[in-house]
Amino acid sequence: MNIEFSGLQELQREIERSLNPENIVNPTLIKGAEHLRDKLEESVYRFGLRKRTGKSEESMVIDEKIVDGTITIGVSNQANDAFYLYFHEWGTSKIRSRPWMRPTFENEMNRIIEIMKDEVRARMHL
């Protein structure tokens, strides 16, 4: 009795193509990062910071460069009021720390994982 399989090389190539970081990993990271960015925007004033100009909630950015499976989310730059969010997060010699980024991340961590799992499943057609 002989069993012959055909198409295994094509199947292997398709699996390798679908597991390519550009097809699965990078879009999945972006999806999780977008959720966190949105939650950071919502929560920036919930941890004791006063809303003055509203620029802080508008300054959350996702770095589009994904390096070694890592994506960066943070506050835009020093050109706006959001620059001072760093001092509130960590404190200074004259300002007590009022963390807002770390608690938001910790509160959303499980949801981000679920969003990313769903994205992987969808992209792998599972």
N, CA, C and O atoms as a GROMACS GRO file, in nm:
protein
  504
    1MET      N    1   0.084  -0.117   0.000
    1MET     CA    2   0.000   0.000   0.000
    1MET      C    3   0.089   0.124   0.000
    1MET      O    4   0.173   0.139   0.089
    2ASN      N    5   0.073   0.209  -0.095
    2ASN     CA    6   0.148   0.335  -0.103
    2ASN      C    7   0.051   0.451  -0.090
    2ASN      O    8  -0.055   0.454  -0.152
    3ILE      N    9   0.092   0.546  -0.008
    3ILE     CA   10   0.015   0.670   0.004
    3ILE      C   11   0.103   0.782  -0.049
    3ILE      O   12   0.219   0.796  -0.011
    4GLU      N   13   0.046   0.858  -0.137
    4GLU     CA   14   0.123   0.966  -0.196
    4GLU      C   15   0.053   1.099  -0.166
    4GLU      O   16  -0.067   1.116  -0.191
    5PHE      N   17   0.130   1.191  -0.114
    5PHE     CA   18   0.077   1.324  -0.085
    5PHE      C   19   0.130   1.420  -0.189
    5PHE      O   20   0.249   1.422  -0.220
    6SER      N   21   0.043   1.499  -0.242
    6SER     CA   22   0.087   1.602  -0.335
    6SER      C   23   0.046   1.738  -0.280
    6SER      O   24  -0.053   1.750  -0.207
    7GLY      N   25   0.121   1.838  -0.314
    7GLY     CA   26   0.089   1.973  -0.271
    7GLY      C   27   0.150   2.014  -0.138
    7GLY      O   28   0.123   2.123  -0.089
    8LEU      N   29   0.233   1.927  -0.079
    8LEU     CA   30   0.292   1.961   0.051
    8LEU      C   31   0.386   2.080   0.041
    8LEU      O   32   0.392   2.162   0.132
    9GLN      N   33   0.460   2.090  -0.067
    9GLN     CA   34   0.551   2.204  -0.083
    9GLN      C   35   0.472   2.335  -0.095
    9GLN      O   36   0.512   2.438  -0.040
   10GLU      N   37   0.361   2.329  -0.168
   10GLU     CA   38   0.277   2.449  -0.181
   10GLU      C   39   0.217   2.486  -0.046
   10GLU      O   40   0.209   2.604  -0.011
   11LEU      N   41   0.175   2.385   0.030
   11LEU     CA   42   0.121   2.410   0.163
   11LEU      C   43   0.226   2.472   0.253
   11LEU      O   44   0.196   2.568   0.325
   12GLN      N   45   0.346   2.421   0.251
   12GLN     CA   46   0.454   2.476   0.333
   12GLN      C   47   0.483   2.621   0.296
   12GLN      O   48   0.502   2.705   0.384
   13ARG      N   49   0.486   2.650   0.167
   13ARG     CA   50   0.510   2.789   0.123
   13ARG      C   51   0.397   2.881   0.170
   13ARG      O   52   0.421   2.994   0.211
   14GLU      N   53   0.274   2.833   0.163
   14GLU     CA   54   0.159   2.914   0.207
   14GLU      C   55   0.164   2.940   0.357
   14GLU      O   56   0.134   3.051   0.402
   15ILE      N   57   0.202   2.840   0.434
   15ILE     CA   58   0.216   2.858   0.579
   15ILE      C   59   0.326   2.958   0.610
   15ILE      O   60   0.308   3.047   0.694
   16GLU      N   61   0.439   2.946   0.543
   16GLU     CA   62   0.549   3.040   0.565
   16GLU      C   63   0.508   3.182   0.524
   16GLU      O   64   0.544   3.278   0.591
   17ARG      N   65   0.434   3.195   0.415
   17ARG     CA   66   0.388   3.326   0.371
   17ARG      C   67   0.292   3.386   0.473
   17ARG      O   68   0.302   3.504   0.507
   18SER      N   69   0.200   3.304   0.522
   18SER     CA   70   0.100   3.356   0.615
   18SER      C   71   0.160   3.389   0.752
   18SER      O   72   0.108   3.474   0.823
   19LEU      N   73   0.270   3.323   0.788
   19LEU     CA   74   0.334   3.353   0.916
   19LEU      C   75   0.436   3.465   0.905
   19LEU      O   76   0.501   3.499   1.004
   20ASN      N   77   0.452   3.521   0.788
   20ASN     CA   78   0.543   3.633   0.767
   20ASN      C   79   0.502   3.748   0.858
   20ASN      O   80   0.383   3.780   0.866
   21PRO      N   81   0.598   3.810   0.929
   21PRO     CA   82   0.564   3.920   1.021
   21PRO      C   83   0.480   4.030   0.957
   21PRO      O   84   0.395   4.090   1.023
   22GLU      N   85   0.502   4.056   0.830
   22GLU     CA   86   0.424   4.162   0.766
   22GLU      C   87   0.278   4.125   0.751
   22GLU      O   88   0.192   4.213   0.740
   23ASN      N   89   0.248   3.995   0.749
   23ASN     CA   90   0.110   3.950   0.731
   23ASN      C   91   0.037   3.924   0.862
   23ASN      O   92  -0.085   3.936   0.868
   24ILE      N   93   0.109   3.887   0.967
   24ILE     CA   94   0.043   3.848   1.092
   24ILE      C   95   0.092   3.931   1.210
   24ILE      O   96   0.012   3.999   1.275
   25VAL      N   97   0.220   3.926   1.237
   25VAL     CA   98   0.273   3.986   1.360
   25VAL      C   99   0.256   4.138   1.361
   25VAL      O  100   0.200   4.193   1.456
   26ASN      N  101   0.303   4.205   1.257
   26ASN     CA  102   0.298   4.351   1.257
   26ASN      C  103   0.156   4.405   1.265
   26ASN      O  104   0.131   4.494   1.347
   27PRO      N  105   0.061   4.356   1.185
   27PRO     CA  106  -0.077   4.406   1.199
   27PRO      C  107  -0.138   4.375   1.336
   27PRO      O  108  -0.219   4.452   1.387
   28THR      N  109  -0.098   4.262   1.394
   28THR     CA  110  -0.148   4.227   1.526
   28THR      C  111  -0.095   4.324   1.631
   28THR      O  112  -0.170   4.369   1.718
   29LEU      N  113   0.033   4.355   1.623
   29LEU     CA  114   0.091   4.453   1.716
   29LEU      C  115   0.024   4.589   1.701
   29LEU      O  116  -0.006   4.655   1.800
   30ILE      N  117  -0.001   4.629   1.579
   30ILE     CA  118  -0.065   4.759   1.555
   30ILE      C  119  -0.206   4.761   1.613
   30ILE      O  120  -0.247   4.861   1.671
   31LYS      N  121  -0.278   4.652   1.599
   31LYS     CA  122  -0.415   4.645   1.652
   31LYS      C  123  -0.414   4.660   1.805
   31LYS      O  124  -0.495   4.734   1.860
   32GLY      N  125  -0.323   4.590   1.872
   32GLY     CA  126  -0.312   4.603   2.018
   32GLY      C  127  -0.268   4.743   2.058
   32GLY      O  128  -0.318   4.798   2.156
   33ALA      N  129  -0.175   4.801   1.983
   33ALA     CA  130  -0.126   4.935   2.013
   33ALA      C  131  -0.234   5.039   1.994
   33ALA      O  132  -0.242   5.135   2.072
   34GLU      N  133  -0.318   5.023   1.894
   34GLU     CA  134  -0.427   5.118   1.872
   34GLU      C  135  -0.525   5.117   1.989
   34GLU      O  136  -0.574   5.222   2.031
   35HIS      N  137  -0.552   4.999   2.040
   35HIS     CA  138  -0.642   4.989   2.157
   35HIS      C  139  -0.580   5.061   2.277
   35HIS      O  140  -0.647   5.139   2.344
   36LEU      N  141  -0.452   5.035   2.302
   36LEU     CA  142  -0.387   5.100   2.416
   36LEU      C  143  -0.382   5.251   2.398
   36LEU      O  144  -0.409   5.326   2.492
   37ARG      N  145  -0.349   5.296   2.278
   37ARG     CA  146  -0.346   5.441   2.252
   37ARG      C  147  -0.482   5.504   2.283
   37ARG      O  148  -0.489   5.609   2.346
   38ASP      N  149  -0.590   5.439   2.237
   38ASP     CA  150  -0.724   5.492   2.262
   38ASP      C  151  -0.754   5.498   2.411
   38ASP      O  152  -0.812   5.595   2.459
   39LYS      N  153  -0.715   5.396   2.485
   39LYS     CA  154  -0.739   5.393   2.629
   39LYS      C  155  -0.653   5.497   2.702
   39LYS      O  156  -0.698   5.557   2.799
   40LEU      N  157  -0.531   5.518   2.655
   40LEU     CA  158  -0.447   5.622   2.714
   40LEU      C  159  -0.510   5.760   2.693
   40LEU      O  160  -0.511   5.843   2.784
   41GLU      N  161  -0.562   5.783   2.575
   41GLU     CA  162  -0.629   5.910   2.547
   41GLU      C  163  -0.749   5.930   2.640
   41GLU      O  164  -0.773   6.041   2.688
   42GLU      N  165  -0.824   5.823   2.664
   42GLU     CA  166  -0.941   5.832   2.751
   42GLU      C  167  -0.904   5.855   2.897
   42GLU      O  168  -0.976   5.923   2.969
   43SER      N  169  -0.792   5.800   2.940
   43SER     CA  170  -0.763   5.797   3.083
   43SER      C  171  -0.662   5.901   3.131
   43SER      O  172  -0.635   5.907   3.250
   44VAL      N  173  -0.607   5.982   3.043
   44VAL     CA  174  -0.500   6.072   3.083
   44VAL      C  175  -0.542   6.165   3.196
   44VAL      O  176  -0.459   6.205   3.278
   45TYR      N  177  -0.670   6.201   3.203
   45TYR     CA  178  -0.715   6.293   3.308
   45TYR      C  179  -0.787   6.222   3.424
   45TYR      O  180  -0.839   6.289   3.513
   46ARG      N  181  -0.790   6.092   3.424
   46ARG     CA  182  -0.859   6.017   3.530
   46ARG      C  183  -0.774   5.991   3.653
   46ARG      O  184  -0.827   5.944   3.754
   47PHE      N  185  -0.646   6.020   3.648
   47PHE     CA  186  -0.558   5.985   3.759
   47PHE      C  187  -0.503   6.109   3.830
   47PHE      O  188  -0.390   6.107   3.879
   48GLY      N  189  -0.581   6.214   3.838
   48GLY     CA  190  -0.542   6.330   3.916
   48GLY      C  191  -0.486   6.448   3.839
   48GLY      O  192  -0.453   6.550   3.899
   49LEU      N  193  -0.474   6.436   3.708
   49LEU     CA  194  -0.426   6.549   3.628
   49LEU      C  195  -0.545   6.636   3.589
   49LEU      O  196  -0.655   6.586   3.563
   50ARG      N  197  -0.522   6.766   3.586
   50ARG     CA  198  -0.628   6.859   3.547
   50ARG      C  199  -0.623   6.884   3.397
   50ARG      O  200  -0.516   6.894   3.338
   51LYS      N  201  -0.740   6.892   3.338
   51LYS     CA  202  -0.748   6.921   3.195
   51LYS      C  203  -0.742   7.072   3.177
   51LYS      O  204  -0.825   7.145   3.230
   52ARG      N  205  -0.644   7.117   3.102
   52ARG     CA  206  -0.630   7.260   3.074
   52ARG      C  207  -0.655   7.286   2.926
   52ARG      O  208  -0.756   7.347   2.890
   53THR      N  209  -0.567   7.241   2.842
   53THR     CA  210  -0.580   7.267   2.698
   53THR      C  211  -0.638   7.148   2.623
   53THR      O  212  -0.690   7.166   2.513
   54GLY      N  213  -0.632   7.028   2.679
   54GLY     CA  214  -0.679   6.908   2.609
   54GLY      C  215  -0.576   6.850   2.515
   54GLY      O  216  -0.603   6.749   2.448
   55LYS      N  217  -0.459   6.911   2.507
   55LYS     CA  218  -0.356   6.863   2.415
   55LYS      C  219  -0.298   6.729   2.459
   55LYS      O  220  -0.251   6.651   2.376
   56SER      N  221  -0.300   6.704   2.587
   56SER     CA  222  -0.241   6.579   2.636
   56SER      C  223  -0.311   6.458   2.579
   56SER      O  224  -0.247   6.362   2.536
   57GLU      N  225  -0.443   6.460   2.579
   57GLU     CA  226  -0.516   6.344   2.530
   57GLU      C  227  -0.502   6.327   2.379
   57GLU      O  228  -0.527   6.219   2.327
   58GLU      N  229  -0.463   6.432   2.311
   58GLU     CA  230  -0.447   6.426   2.166
   58GLU      C  231  -0.304   6.391   2.124
   58GLU      O  232  -0.276   6.384   2.004
   59SER      N  233  -0.216   6.371   2.218
   59SER     CA  234  -0.074   6.355   2.184
   59SER      C  235  -0.023   6.212   2.190
   59SER      O  236   0.097   6.190   2.176
   60MET      N  237  -0.110   6.115   2.211
   60MET     CA  238  -0.066   5.976   2.215
   60MET      C  239  -0.036   5.929   2.074
   60MET      O  240  -0.118   5.946   1.983
   61VAL      N  241   0.081   5.869   2.055
   61VAL     CA  242   0.121   5.826   1.922
   61VAL      C  243   0.173   5.682   1.924
   61VAL      O  244   0.219   5.631   2.027
   62ILE      N  245   0.163   5.620   1.809
   62ILE     CA  246   0.218   5.486   1.788
   62ILE      C  247   0.331   5.503   1.688
   62ILE      O  248   0.311   5.559   1.580
   63ASP      N  249   0.449   5.455   1.723
   63ASP     CA  250   0.562   5.459   1.629
   63ASP      C  251   0.538   5.351   1.525
   63ASP      O  252   0.528   5.233   1.558
   64GLU      N  253   0.530   5.390   1.402
   64GLU     CA  254   0.499   5.296   1.294
   64GLU      C  255   0.612   5.197   1.268
   64GLU      O  256   0.590   5.095   1.202
   65LYS      N  257   0.733   5.224   1.318
   65LYS     CA  258   0.844   5.131   1.297
   65LYS      C  259   0.834   5.019   1.400
   65LYS      O  260   0.837   5.044   1.520
   66ILE      N  261   0.823   4.899   1.352
   66ILE     CA  262   0.822   4.782   1.439
   66ILE      C  263   0.958   4.717   1.426
   66ILE      O  264   0.998   4.675   1.317
   67VAL      N  265   1.030   4.708   1.538
   67VAL     CA  266   1.165   4.655   1.538
   67VAL      C  267   1.169   4.531   1.628
   67VAL      O  268   1.135   4.539   1.746
   68ASP      N  269   1.211   4.420   1.572
   68ASP     CA  270   1.224   4.294   1.648
   68ASP      C  271   1.095   4.260   1.724
   68ASP      O  272   1.100   4.217   1.839
   69GLY      N  273   0.982   4.279   1.660
   69GLY     CA  274   0.855   4.245   1.722
   69GLY      C  275   0.814   4.338   1.833
   69GLY      O  276   0.734   4.301   1.919
   70THR      N  277   0.867   4.460   1.833
   70THR     CA  278   0.835   4.558   1.936
   70THR      C  279   0.777   4.683   1.873
   70THR      O  280   0.830   4.735   1.775
   71ILE      N  281   0.668   4.731   1.930
   71ILE     CA  282   0.606   4.855   1.885
   71ILE      C  283   0.606   4.952   2.002
   71ILE      O  284   0.590   4.912   2.117
   72THR      N  285   0.624   5.080   1.973
   72THR     CA  286   0.633   5.181   2.078
   72THR      C  287   0.511   5.271   2.074
   72THR      O  288   0.469   5.319   1.969
   73ILE      N  289   0.453   5.293   2.193
   73ILE     CA  290   0.340   5.382   2.209
   73ILE      C  291   0.381   5.484   2.315
   73ILE      O  292   0.438   5.448   2.418
   74GLY      N  293   0.352   5.609   2.290
   74GLY     CA  294   0.389   5.708   2.389
   74GLY      C  295   0.332   5.844   2.359
   74GLY      O  296   0.237   5.859   2.283
   75VAL      N  297   0.393   5.944   2.422
   75VAL     CA  298   0.352   6.082   2.408
   75VAL      C  299   0.434   6.144   2.296
   75VAL      O  300   0.553   6.116   2.284
   76SER      N  301   0.371   6.227   2.214
   76SER     CA  302   0.431   6.273   2.089
   76SER      C  303   0.569   6.336   2.103
   76SER      O  304   0.667   6.273   2.066
   77ASN      N  305   0.580   6.456   2.155
   77ASN     CA  306   0.712   6.520   2.161
   77ASN      C  307   0.710   6.640   2.255
   77ASN      O  308   0.612   6.664   2.324
   78GLN      N  309   0.819   6.713   2.257
   78GLN     CA  310   0.831   6.827   2.347
   78GLN      C  311   0.764   6.952   2.292
   78GLN      O  312   0.763   7.055   2.360
   79ALA      N  313   0.711   6.948   2.174
   79ALA     CA  314   0.656   7.067   2.111
   79ALA      C  315   0.518   7.104   2.165
   79ALA      O  316   0.464   7.209   2.128
   80ASN      N  317   0.461   7.023   2.252
   80ASN     CA  318   0.331   7.059   2.307
   80ASN      C  319   0.326   7.033   2.457
   80ASN      O  320   0.423   6.987   2.516
   81ASP      N  321   0.214   7.063   2.516
   81ASP     CA  322   0.198   7.049   2.661
   81ASP      C  323   0.215   6.905   2.709
   81ASP      O  324   0.242   6.883   2.827
   82ALA      N  325   0.200   6.808   2.622
   82ALA     CA  326   0.209   6.668   2.662
   82ALA      C  327   0.348   6.631   2.711
   82ALA      O  328   0.364   6.530   2.778
   83PHE      N  329   0.446   6.710   2.678
   83PHE     CA  330   0.581   6.686   2.726
   83PHE      C  331   0.582   6.670   2.878
   83PHE      O  332   0.661   6.592   2.932
   84TYR      N  333   0.496   6.743   2.946
   84TYR     CA  334   0.494   6.742   3.092
   84TYR      C  335   0.430   6.616   3.150
   84TYR      O  336   0.440   6.591   3.270
   85LEU      N  337   0.366   6.536   3.067
   85LEU     CA  338   0.307   6.412   3.117
   85LEU      C  339   0.414   6.320   3.175
   85LEU      O  340   0.387   6.245   3.269
   86TYR      N  341   0.532   6.324   3.120
   86TYR     CA  342   0.642   6.244   3.171
   86TYR      C  343   0.668   6.276   3.318
   86TYR      O  344   0.688   6.186   3.399
   87PHE      N  345   0.668   6.404   3.351
   87PHE     CA  346   0.695   6.445   3.489
   87PHE      C  347   0.584   6.400   3.583
   87PHE      O  348   0.610   6.367   3.698
   88HIS      N  349   0.460   6.400   3.533
   88HIS     CA  350   0.349   6.354   3.616
   88HIS      C  351   0.357   6.202   3.638
   88HIS      O  352   0.327   6.152   3.746
   89GLU      N  353   0.397   6.131   3.534
   89GLU     CA  354   0.407   5.985   3.545
   89GLU      C  355   0.512   5.944   3.647
   89GLU      O  356   0.488   5.855   3.729
   90TRP      N  357   0.628   6.007   3.643
   90TRP     CA  358   0.740   5.964   3.726
   90TRP      C  359   0.769   6.055   3.846
   90TRP      O  360   0.837   6.014   3.939
   91GLY      N  361   0.718   6.178   3.843
   91GLY     CA  362   0.744   6.272   3.951
   91GLY      C  363   0.878   6.342   3.933
   91GLY      O  364   0.962   6.301   3.853
   92THR      N  365   0.895   6.446   4.008
   92THR     CA  366   1.021   6.520   4.011
   92THR      C  367   1.052   6.550   4.157
   92THR      O  368   0.984   6.503   4.247
   93SER      N  369   1.156   6.629   4.179
   93SER     CA  370   1.188   6.666   4.317
   93SER      C  371   1.080   6.756   4.376
   93SER      O  372   1.070   6.769   4.498
   94LYS      N  373   0.998   6.819   4.290
   94LYS     CA  374   0.895   6.911   4.338
   94LYS      C  375   0.752   6.865   4.308
   94LYS      O  376   0.656   6.923   4.360
   95ILE      N  377   0.738   6.764   4.227
   95ILE     CA  378   0.605   6.713   4.192
   95ILE      C  379   0.599   6.566   4.228
   95ILE      O  380   0.685   6.488   4.187
   96ARG      N  381   0.497   6.529   4.304
   96ARG     CA  382   0.482   6.386   4.335
   96ARG      C  383   0.435   6.315   4.208
   96ARG      O  384   0.369   6.374   4.122
   97SER      N  385   0.470   6.188   4.197
   97SER     CA  386   0.430   6.113   4.078
   97SER      C  387   0.279   6.088   4.082
   97SER      O  388   0.222   6.059   4.187
   98ARG      N  389   0.218   6.102   3.968
   98ARG     CA  390   0.076   6.070   3.950
   98ARG      C  391   0.065   5.983   3.826
   98ARG      O  392   0.023   6.030   3.720
   99PRO      N  393   0.102   5.858   3.840
   99PRO     CA  394   0.105   5.768   3.723
   99PRO      C  395  -0.033   5.756   3.659
   99PRO      O  396  -0.134   5.744   3.727
  100TRP      N  397  -0.034   5.760   3.529
  100TRP     CA  398  -0.157   5.739   3.452
  100TRP      C  399  -0.133   5.639   3.339
  100TRP      O  400  -0.224   5.566   3.301
  101MET      N  401  -0.011   5.637   3.286
  101MET     CA  402   0.018   5.547   3.174
  101MET      C  403   0.031   5.402   3.223
  101MET      O  404  -0.030   5.312   3.167
  102ARG      N  405   0.110   5.382   3.327
  102ARG     CA  406   0.129   5.245   3.377
  102ARG      C  407  -0.002   5.183   3.425
  102ARG      O  408  -0.031   5.070   3.387
  103PRO      N  409  -0.082   5.252   3.506
  103PRO     CA  410  -0.208   5.191   3.549
  103PRO      C  411  -0.302   5.160   3.432
  103PRO      O  412  -0.372   5.058   3.432
  104THR      N  413  -0.303   5.248   3.333
  104THR     CA  414  -0.388   5.223   3.216
  104THR      C  415  -0.342   5.097   3.143
  104THR      O  416  -0.423   5.013   3.106
  105PHE      N  417  -0.211   5.085   3.123
  105PHE     CA  418  -0.158   4.966   3.058
  105PHE      C  419  -0.192   4.841   3.138
  105PHE      O  420  -0.237   4.741   3.082
  106GLU      N  421  -0.170   4.845   3.269
  106GLU     CA  422  -0.198   4.729   3.354
  106GLU      C  423  -0.346   4.692   3.351
  106GLU      O  424  -0.381   4.574   3.348
  107ASN      N  425  -0.434   4.792   3.351
  107ASN     CA  426  -0.578   4.767   3.346
  107ASN      C  427  -0.621   4.707   3.212
  107ASN      O  428  -0.717   4.630   3.206
  108GLU      N  429  -0.552   4.742   3.106
  108GLU     CA  430  -0.591   4.700   2.971
  108GLU      C  431  -0.513   4.580   2.918
  108GLU      O  432  -0.544   4.529   2.810
  109MET      N  433  -0.415   4.534   2.992
  109MET     CA  434  -0.327   4.428   2.943
  109MET      C  435  -0.404   4.304   2.896
  109MET      O  436  -0.377   4.253   2.787
  110ASN      N  437  -0.497   4.255   2.974
  110ASN     CA  438  -0.571   4.135   2.934
  110ASN      C  439  -0.656   4.161   2.810
  110ASN      O  440  -0.667   4.074   2.724
  111ARG      N  441  -0.715   4.278   2.801
  111ARG     CA  442  -0.796   4.311   2.683
  111ARG      C  443  -0.708   4.321   2.559
  111ARG      O  444  -0.748   4.276   2.451
  112ILE      N  445  -0.590   4.379   2.572
  112ILE     CA  446  -0.497   4.389   2.459
  112ILE      C  447  -0.459   4.249   2.410
  112ILE      O  448  -0.454   4.225   2.290
  113ILE      N  449  -0.432   4.160   2.503
  113ILE     CA  450  -0.397   4.022   2.466
  113ILE      C  451  -0.513   3.957   2.390
  113ILE      O  452  -0.491   3.890   2.289
  114GLU      N  453  -0.636   3.977   2.437
  114GLU     CA  454  -0.752   3.919   2.368
  114GLU      C  455  -0.767   3.977   2.227
  114GLU      O  456  -0.795   3.904   2.132
  115ILE      N  457  -0.750   4.108   2.214
  115ILE     CA  458  -0.759   4.172   2.083
  115ILE      C  459  -0.653   4.115   1.989
  115ILE      O  460  -0.682   4.087   1.872
  116MET      N  461  -0.532   4.098   2.039
  116MET     CA  462  -0.424   4.046   1.957
  116MET      C  463  -0.448   3.899   1.920
  116MET      O  464  -0.420   3.858   1.807
  117LYS      N  465  -0.500   3.820   2.014
  117LYS     CA  466  -0.532   3.680   1.983
  117LYS      C  467  -0.639   3.671   1.874
  117LYS      O  468  -0.629   3.590   1.782
  118ASP      N  469  -0.741   3.756   1.886
  118ASP     CA  470  -0.847   3.757   1.785
  118ASP      C  471  -0.792   3.796   1.648
  118ASP      O  472  -0.833   3.741   1.546
  119GLU      N  473  -0.699   3.892   1.647
  119GLU     CA  474  -0.640   3.937   1.521
  119GLU      C  475  -0.557   3.826   1.457
  119GLU      O  476  -0.564   3.806   1.335
  120VAL      N  477  -0.479   3.753   1.537
  120VAL     CA  478  -0.400   3.641   1.485
  120VAL      C  479  -0.493   3.535   1.427
  120VAL      O  480  -0.471   3.484   1.317
  121ARG      N  481  -0.598   3.501   1.501
  121ARG     CA  482  -0.693   3.400   1.453
  121ARG      C  483  -0.755   3.443   1.319
  121ARG      O  484  -0.766   3.363   1.226
  122ALA      N  485  -0.794   3.568   1.312
  122ALA     CA  486  -0.857   3.616   1.189
  122ALA      C  487  -0.759   3.613   1.073
  122ALA      O  488  -0.795   3.573   0.962
  123ARG      N  489  -0.636   3.654   1.096
  123ARG     CA  490  -0.537   3.659   0.988
  123ARG      C  491  -0.491   3.520   0.946
  123ARG      O  492  -0.448   3.500   0.832
  124MET      N  493  -0.500   3.424   1.038
  124MET     CA  494  -0.462   3.286   1.004
  124MET      C  495  -0.585   3.204   0.961
  124MET      O  496  -0.574   3.085   0.932
  125HIS      N  497  -0.701   3.271   0.956
  125HIS     CA  498  -0.827   3.205   0.916
  125HIS      C  499  -0.857   3.084   1.004
  125HIS      O  500  -0.893   2.977   0.954
  126LEU      N  501  -0.843   3.102   1.135
  126LEU     CA  502  -0.872   2.992   1.228
  126LEU      C  503  -1.010   3.007   1.289
  126LEU      O  504  -1.051   2.924   1.370
   0.00000   0.00000   0.00000
